[in-house]
């Protein structure tokens, strides 16, 4: 092997060693400086960042809603003891989205979030029994929910009852959907997220 070939091989080896380090440094620079980061996101819902943990909203002494064995995502629909027309629409919408997932329906669980210690109005409970038998009812600390949302710059911070939420299989509430979001908006996000879910 000639001296020129040896030199050429050394240069190639040096490049192979340096490329990963250069890429790592570049990624580190972009992440911490924000320069080069994309300004938009593909999601339709409002991102809650950092995400909230469902279990942190539970009253003291309540068993966790989500454990490590859970593989389901969650639609969370906050409600008072009664359910107005907008509330009924949110329940209907989340049910239709879940049903439309077909063979992936089992990957989404719906939770109605209500203030711990309150009872649902009889008419509301009848509606749930008749039209939303898949819905689970979960008591939460309303004060904890409002305090947690107040730390986030989302539309939900001032109006937690005006929309519904999407939480991942670990129980982190990551998306908010309000009246401005359509069926197609939510469905697009859900399909994308489930595609990469375990």
C-alpha positions in Angstrom: 0.0 0.0 0.0 1.4 3.3 -1.0 1.9 6.3 1.3 -0.8 8.2 -0.5 -3.3 5.4 0.0 -2.4 5.2 3.7 -2.9 8.9 4.1 -6.2 8.7 2.2 -7.4 5.9 4.5 -6.4 7.8 7.6 -8.5 10.8 6.4 -11.5 8.6 5.7 -11.2 7.1 9.2 -10.9 10.5 10.8 -14.0 11.7 8.9 -16.0 8.6 10.1 -15.0 9.3 13.7 -15.7 13.1 13.5 -19.1 13.0 11.7 -21.1 11.6 14.7 -19.5 14.1 17.1 -20.2 17.0 14.7 -23.8 15.9 14.4 -24.2 15.6 18.1 -22.8 19.1 18.7 -25.0 20.5 16.0 -28.1 18.9 17.6 -27.1 20.1 21.0 -26.6 23.7 19.7 -30.0 23.7 17.9 -31.8 22.3 20.9 -30.4 24.7 23.5 -30.2 27.8 21.3 -33.5 27.3 19.4 -31.8 28.4 16.2 -33.0 26.1 13.3 -35.9 24.7 15.3 -39.2 24.5 13.3 -41.6 27.2 14.3 -44.8 25.3 13.6 -46.1 21.9 14.7 -48.2 19.3 13.0 -50.7 18.8 15.8 -54.1 20.4 15.6 -54.8 20.5 19.4 -53.2 23.0 21.7 -50.1 21.5 23.2 -49.9 21.5 27.0 -46.2 21.9 27.8 -45.0 20.5 30.1 -47.8 17.9 30.2 -49.9 17.3 33.3 -50.1 14.0 35.0 -53.6 12.7 35.6 -52.6 11.0 38.9 -51.5 14.4 40.3 -55.1 15.7 40.0 -56.6 13.0 42.2 -57.7 13.7 45.8 -55.4 12.5 48.5 -55.5 8.8 49.2 -57.0 7.9 45.8 -55.6 5.0 43.8 -53.7 6.0 40.7 -55.8 6.1 37.4 -52.8 5.1 35.4 -50.1 2.5 36.2 -47.1 1.2 34.4 -49.0 -1.7 32.8 -51.5 0.7 31.1 -51.4 0.8 27.3 -54.5 3.0 26.6 -54.6 6.6 25.7 -57.3 8.8 27.3 -59.9 11.3 26.3 -60.7 13.4 29.4 -64.0 15.3 29.5 -64.3 17.6 32.6 -67.8 18.3 33.7 -69.9 19.7 36.5 -72.7 17.7 38.1 -75.0 18.7 35.2 -74.3 18.5 31.5 -75.3 21.3 29.2 -75.6 21.1 25.4 -71.9 21.9 24.9 -71.0 19.2 27.4 -73.2 16.7 25.6 -71.5 17.6 22.3 -68.1 16.9 23.7 -69.2 13.5 25.0 -70.8 12.7 21.6 -67.7 13.9 19.7 -65.2 11.9 21.8 -67.5 8.8 21.5 -67.7 9.1 17.7 -63.9 9.5 17.4 -63.3 6.5 19.5 -65.8 4.4 17.6 -64.3 5.6 14.2 -61.0 4.1 15.2 -62.4 0.7 14.5 -59.9 -2.0 15.4 -58.0 0.5 17.5 -61.0 1.5 19.6 -59.6 -0.4 22.6 -56.5 1.9 22.6 -58.6 4.9 23.8 -60.4 5.1 27.1 -62.8 8.0 27.9 -62.9 9.5 31.4 -65.4 12.0 32.7 -63.7 14.2 35.2 -65.9 15.4 38.0 -65.3 17.2 41.3 -64.7 14.7 44.1 -67.6 14.4 46.5 -70.2 15.7 44.1 -73.0 13.5 42.6 -74.1 13.7 39.0 -77.6 15.0 38.3 -80.1 12.2 37.7 -80.8 13.3 34.1 -77.1 13.4 33.4 -76.5 10.0 34.9 -79.3 8.6 32.8 -77.7 10.1 29.6 -74.4 8.4 30.5 -76.0 5.1 31.2 -78.0 5.2 27.9 -75.5 6.7 25.4 -72.1 6.5 27.0 -71.7 3.1 28.6 -68.0 3.0 27.7 -67.3 6.1 29.7 -65.6 5.8 33.1 -66.2 8.5 35.8 -63.2 9.7 37.7 -63.2 12.0 40.8 -60.5 14.7 40.7 -59.6 17.7 42.8 -61.0 20.5 40.8 -58.7 23.0 42.6 -55.7 21.0 41.5 -56.8 20.9 37.9 -57.3 24.7 37.8 -54.0 25.4 39.5 -52.2 23.0 37.1 -53.8 24.6 34.1 -53.0 28.1 35.3 -49.3 27.3 34.9 -49.8 26.6 31.2 -50.3 29.0 28.3 -53.3 27.3 26.8 -56.9 28.3 26.3 -57.8 25.7 28.9 -56.1 27.6 31.7 -59.0 30.0 32.1 -61.8 27.7 31.0 -61.1 24.0 31.8 -64.8 23.1 31.2 -64.8 24.5 27.6 -63.0 21.6 26.0 -61.6 18.1 26.4 -58.1 16.7 26.7 -56.0 13.9 25.3 -53.6 12.0 27.6 -51.0 9.5 26.6 -50.8 5.9 27.9 -48.5 7.0 30.8 -51.3 9.4 32.0 -49.7 12.7 30.8 -52.3 15.2 29.6 -50.7 16.6 26.5 -53.4 18.2 24.2 -56.4 20.4 24.7 -59.3 20.7 22.2 -61.8 23.5 22.4 -64.8 24.6 20.4 -62.5 25.8 17.6 -61.3 22.2 17.0 -63.3 20.0 14.7 -63.8 16.2 14.6 -61.2 16.0 11.8 -58.7 18.0 13.8 -58.8 15.6 16.8 -59.0 12.5 14.6 -55.9 13.5 12.7 -53.9 13.9 16.0 -55.2 10.7 17.5 -54.4 8.6 14.4 -50.9 10.1 14.2 -50.2 9.5 17.9 -51.6 6.0 17.9 -49.5 5.1 14.9 -46.4 5.5 17.0 -47.8 4.3 20.3 -46.7 0.9 21.7 
